[in-house]
Amino acid sequence: MSDPTKRPPVSVYAEMTPNPATMRFVSSRMLVQDGRLLEFRSPEEPNGVSPLAEKVFNLPFVTGVFISSNFITVTKNNAVTWDLVQLELREYIQEYLNTDGRVVYDDAPAHALADANERATTHADPQNPDDEKIIRVLEEYIRPAVEGDGGHIAFRSFDEGVVTVTLRGACSGCPSSMVTLKQGIENMLKHEVPGVREVVAEEL
C-alpha cells in the first residue's frame, strides 16, 4: 500500500441531490478513472471489489453506493434523516480517503468490476444514425447535468419514437427525476432528433 503521507490531504463536501434518499459526497481527488462507474446495491456486492464501498456499507443505514469520477453517492434507508448522519458520513469518508484511501482493490476480479460498471450501465451500441444522434445529445447536454446531481444516464434503445434510458445513482427511483426526464430530457431530444415522441426510464 502506498504511503498516505505522500498524498495531499483529501477534503470531502456533501451535496443534496434531487432524490431525498441520496446524498452526493464530492472528493478533492479523483476516485476512479473517467468513464468508470461502480454501483453497489447490497453490502455483498462490493466485497473484494471496492474497499471504499465496503467501508460505507458498514454503516447500518446505507442501502446503495454509486462511485464515479470524484464523487460517491450514498443512498440511505428511512431509519435515519440526513440531518443526523450527513456530517458523520462526510467525515467517515474523508477519514478513509486520508488513511487507507483505496477505492478499488488492485486484485479486484475483472468480472466483478465489469458487473459493477454494467449495473451503472454504459450506452447501448447505436444501431443507426438516430441512435448515434441521441447518444451525442445525451453526452453533450444531459449527462453533465445528471452527473452534477450525483447520478448517471445511459441510452438503451430507440424504437417507434420512444427513447429508453437508464437512470442510476441519485436519479434511480427519484420522484423528481421522472419530472426531469419528461420536461427536460424529452423536450431536448424532441428538438434535436426528429421522430422522438417520448422518453421513458427502463425498469432495473
N, C-alpha and C positions, 0 to 999 in steps of 0.2 A: 504494500500500500504506500502511496506517495506521502511525503511529509507534509501535513497540513500547514505547517508554519511557513512554507514556501509560497502558499497561495494568499492573495489578498483576502481580507475578511469579506464574507458574503453577507449582504443585507437582504432582507425579505420584507415586502409590504403586502398587505391584504387589500383586496378589492371585492366589493359586492358584484354579483352578476345578475342578469335578468331572472335567473332561477333562484328562488328564495332558499332552496335546499343546498345550493352550492356556493362556494367562495373560491376566488382565484388568489393564489399566493405567488407573487412575482419575485424572482430572484435576480440579484445583480450580476449573476453569471449564467451562461447557457447551461441548461440541464441535459439536454440531448441535442444531437446534431440536427440542423434544419431538415425538415422533411420527415423525421422520425416521430411517430406518435405512439404513445403507450397508454392503453386503457385497461384498468383492472376493476372488476365489478364484484369481487369477493376476496376475503383475506387469503384464500388459497392461490389465486391466480398469479400474484407476484412472487411466490416462493421460488427462489433460485434464479429469478429474473431481475428484479429491481429491489435492492435493499432499501431505497428511499420509500417506495410504496409499501414494502413490508413494515417499515417503521411507522408510517402513518396509519396503516391498518391495525396497529397495536392499540390504537385509541378506540374505545368501545362504541363510539357514536358514528364512526366512519363507515360508509356503505359503498363508496366509489372513489377511485383516484384516476385522474387523467393527466398525463405529462406531455408537454410539447414545448419546444424551444426553451424559453427561460421561465416558464411558469408551471405550476402544479395546481390543478383544480380538484378540490375535495368536496365530495357530496356527503351530507350527514343525514342521520335519521331524525325522527321527530322527538326524541327523548331530551334533546337539549336545544337551546337557542344559540345563535351565533354570538349574542351579547356575552354569553357565559364562557364560550370556548375559543372565540376568534383570537384573542391575544395569546392565550396559551398555545394554540396551534401554530400561530405565526412564529413564536419563539422556539417551539419544538422543532419546526422545520429548519429555521435559521441555525439553531444549535447543531442539528445533524449535519447540515451542509458545511459548517465550520469545523467539524470534528472528523467524522468518517468521510462524508462528502460524496460517496459513490451513489450514482443514480442507477446504473446498470452493472450487474456483475460481469467481470471480464470473461468468465467462462459460462455466461448465460447461454443455454441451448438456442441454436438458431431458430428452431421451430417455435419455441416459446416466445421469442422476440417477434417472430412473424405473426404469431397468433395475437399478441398484444397490439401489434400495429394494425392487423386486419380488423380487430374489434373497433379500433378508432376509424378504420376504413379510409382507403385512398379511392381516387376516382376510378370508376369502371372504364375499361378501354372504349374509346369512341368508335362507333360503328359507321359513322357518316359525317359529312361536313357540319350538319346541325349539331350533332353531339360535340364536335370539336369547338364550335362557337359557344355552346352552353358552358363547357368547361372553362373556356377562356374568360367568359364573363364572371363565372364563379371565382376564378383565381384572381382576376384583376380588381374586381369591385366588391365582392361579397365576402370572400374568405377572410381578408384582413379585419373587417368589422366584426365578424363572428369570433375570430380568434381574440380580438380585443375584449370580448365578453367571456373569454375562458372556454370557448367551445370550438367545434370543427364541423365543417360541412363538406360533403362529397357527393359527386354526381353518381347516380346508379343507372338511370335509363331515361329514354325519351321515346314515348310511344303514343301515337294518336293524339298529339297535342299536350300530353301530360308528362311533365318532368318529375322524376322521382329522385329525391336526395336522402342522405342520411345525416342526422344531426347527432353529434356526440359531445361529451364533456358537459359543460354547463348548459348547453342547449338541449340535451336529451331529457325529455319529459317535462320541459319547462313550459308553463302555460303561455308566457309572453312570446316564446319562440314561435308558436303557431301564428300569432298575430304578425310577427316579423316576417315569417315565411310568406304569408298571404299579401301583406301590404307592401313590403319592401322587395323581397326577392322575386316574387311572382311578377310584380309590376315591372321591375327592371328587365327580367328575362322576356316578358311580352314585348317590351320596347325594343330590345336588342336582337331578338330572334323571332322572325315571323313564323307563325304556326304554333307558338306556345300558348296554350289556353289556361293551364293550371300547373301549380307546383304542389306536390304532396311529399310528406316525410314517410320514409319506409319504416315499418314497424320492426324493431330489433328485439 
